[in-house]
Amino acid sequence: VLAARHALGGTGTFANPDDVEVFFDEFTFNDGQKHRLVCRVARTADGARLRVLASSVELDYVVFHFDSPLGLNCLGTSLRKRRGWMDLSTVNVAPKGEVIILQHPEGRLMKVSDGIVKPDTTVTAPGRFRYNTETGAGPSGAPVLNKARQLVGMHVKETPNDIEELISLTAISEHLGQQQIRLPRYPPPKAFTSRFLEMLLAPQDDMAFA
């Protein structure tokens, strides 16, 4: 999971896993019953902390683990469609021009907002860009997509003059590369796809599940 570092403990220690709740697909049925997919975070060997793969204070990101691969879960209440993963094959695409941000302001339902990254709004810190859009409180870590719906960055904060700031995916990928860590691309290379993974990705009525 790629998220904003400050949302999980700021510049100090990371949060206790018991204090972190991650869930997806929250909605209410017509009869008033609520649905949500709750995901537990993986712990360190002593069970006290999030199992963090990499992080950076300067780029304000953290990569940590769930206790199971979320992308293999069914999407919403579907029994057939797998969730999958966000496409990270566009790490070399710069955030510029028109962008959109997928956010949950103040923990409410998802809101899609558009914005513009102007050439003269690059922040002095490497990898940081400023853009004009509208966010509420709490969207740190939200994905920022360009007009072609390619992932180009991660939202990190709103400045006092209502200008938003994002971290480019390119900068995050380069920092991970320095630590010899590669974010997975989609679809995964065939060489890294085990028979077990192929079985899990198959339709549930496939013979592989017999």
Secondary structure, 3 states (H helix, E strand, C coil): CEEEHHHHCCCCCCCCHHHCCEEEEEEECCCCCEEEEEECECECCCCCCECEEEEECCCCEEEECECCCHHHCECCCCCCCECCCCCCCCCCCCCCEEEEEEECHHHCCCEEEEEEECHHHECCCCCEEEEECCCCCCCCCCEEEECCCCEEEEEEEECCCCCEEEEEHHHHHHHHHHCCCCCCCCCCCHHHCCHHHHHHHCCCCCHHHC
